[in-house]
Amino acid sequence: MLPWELVVTLIIFALIFILYVWHRVIKRNLSIKYALLWLVFCIAMVIAILIPDVLKIICDFIGINTVSNFIFLIGFGILLFITFVLTEIVSTQKAKITALAQEIAIMKHEEKKDE
């Protein structure tokens, strides 16, 4: 079991992060679609803090020897997922920028032709 001071500190940090994500959504700096990923992560973290035996049960079920290895595995998976999502966003934005640049070039060409 974790010391209660550590539990309280971790929960406070998780709540501050949840409020920060919510604030970014309200300010329209972060879309709800991406905020949900962070909110689910924070909620899972709070559950893991309050009920640490859940992680041990999951580790035993999967066959991982220590909880710390499981946490690193989950962290690596989350980072890999976030990297994939960001790559997808960049690819989509690149296609949109290319299409816009082509449209602007066509408009400028037509404008010069009309003169």
C-alpha positions as CSV (number, residue, x, y, z in Angstrom):
1,M,0.0,0.0,0.0
2,L,1.2,3.5,-0.8
3,P,1.7,6.0,2.0
4,W,-1.3,8.3,2.3
5,E,0.8,11.4,1.7
6,L,1.9,10.1,-1.7
7,V,-1.7,9.0,-2.6
8,V,-3.0,12.5,-1.7
9,T,-0.2,14.2,-3.7
10,L,-0.7,12.0,-6.8
11,I,-4.5,12.6,-6.7
12,I,-4.0,16.3,-6.4
13,F,-1.6,16.3,-9.4
14,A,-4.1,14.2,-11.4
15,L,-6.9,16.6,-10.6
16,I,-4.8,19.6,-11.5
17,F,-4.0,18.0,-14.8
18,I,-7.7,17.2,-15.4
19,L,-8.6,20.8,-14.7
20,Y,-5.8,22.0,-17.1
21,V,-7.1,19.7,-19.9
22,W,-10.6,21.0,-19.3
23,H,-9.4,24.6,-19.4
24,R,-7.6,24.0,-22.7
25,V,-10.8,22.5,-24.1
26,I,-12.8,25.5,-22.9
27,K,-10.2,27.9,-24.5
28,R,-10.5,25.9,-27.7
29,N,-6.8,25.1,-27.7
30,L,-7.5,21.4,-27.5
31,S,-10.3,19.5,-29.2
32,I,-12.6,17.2,-27.1
33,K,-11.5,14.2,-29.2
34,Y,-7.9,14.5,-28.0
35,A,-8.8,15.7,-24.5
36,L,-10.7,12.4,-23.9
37,L,-7.5,10.5,-24.3
38,W,-5.8,12.5,-21.5
39,L,-8.9,12.4,-19.3
40,V,-9.2,8.6,-19.6
41,F,-5.5,8.3,-18.8
42,C,-5.9,10.5,-15.7
43,I,-9.0,8.6,-14.5
44,A,-7.1,5.3,-14.9
45,M,-4.2,6.8,-13.0
46,V,-6.5,7.8,-10.1
47,I,-8.0,4.3,-10.0
48,A,-4.5,2.7,-10.0
49,I,-3.5,5.1,-7.1
50,L,-6.6,4.3,-5.1
51,I,-6.7,0.6,-5.7
52,P,-3.1,-0.5,-6.4
53,D,-4.0,-4.2,-6.1
54,V,-5.7,-3.9,-9.5
55,L,-2.4,-3.5,-11.2
56,K,-1.0,-6.5,-9.4
57,I,-4.0,-8.6,-10.5
58,I,-3.6,-7.5,-14.1
59,C,0.1,-8.2,-14.0
60,D,-0.5,-11.7,-12.6
61,F,-3.2,-12.3,-15.3
62,I,-0.9,-11.2,-18.1
63,G,2.1,-12.9,-16.7
64,I,4.3,-9.8,-16.0
65,N,6.5,-10.3,-13.0
66,T,6.5,-6.8,-11.5
67,V,4.1,-3.9,-11.5
68,S,6.8,-1.4,-12.6
69,N,7.4,-3.4,-15.8
70,F,3.7,-3.3,-16.5
71,I,3.6,0.5,-15.9
72,F,6.5,1.0,-18.3
73,L,4.8,-1.2,-20.9
74,I,1.6,0.8,-20.6
75,G,3.5,4.1,-20.8
76,F,5.3,2.9,-23.9
77,G,2.0,1.8,-25.4
78,I,0.4,5.2,-24.7
79,L,3.4,7.1,-26.2
80,L,3.3,4.9,-29.3
81,F,-0.4,5.5,-29.7
82,I,0.0,9.3,-29.2
83,T,2.8,9.3,-31.8
84,F,0.6,7.5,-34.3
85,V,-2.3,9.9,-33.7
86,L,0.0,12.9,-34.1
87,T,1.5,11.4,-37.3
88,E,-2.0,11.0,-38.7
89,I,-2.9,14.6,-37.9
90,V,0.3,15.9,-39.5
91,S,-0.5,13.8,-42.7
92,T,-4.0,15.1,-42.9
93,Q,-2.9,18.7,-42.3
94,K,-0.2,18.3,-45.0
95,A,-2.8,17.2,-47.6
96,K,-5.1,20.1,-46.7
97,I,-2.2,22.6,-47.0
98,T,-1.2,21.2,-50.3
99,A,-4.8,21.4,-51.6
100,L,-5.1,25.0,-50.4
101,A,-1.8,26.0,-52.0
102,Q,-3.0,24.5,-55.3
103,E,-6.3,26.4,-55.1
104,I,-4.5,29.7,-54.4
105,A,-2.1,29.1,-57.3
106,I,-5.1,28.3,-59.7
107,M,-6.9,31.5,-58.5
108,K,-3.8,33.6,-59.0
109,H,-3.2,32.1,-62.4
110,E,-6.8,32.8,-63.4
111,E,-6.6,36.3,-62.1
112,K,-3.5,37.0,-64.2
113,K,-5.2,35.5,-67.2
114,D,-8.2,37.8,-66.8
115,E,-6.0,40.9,-66.8
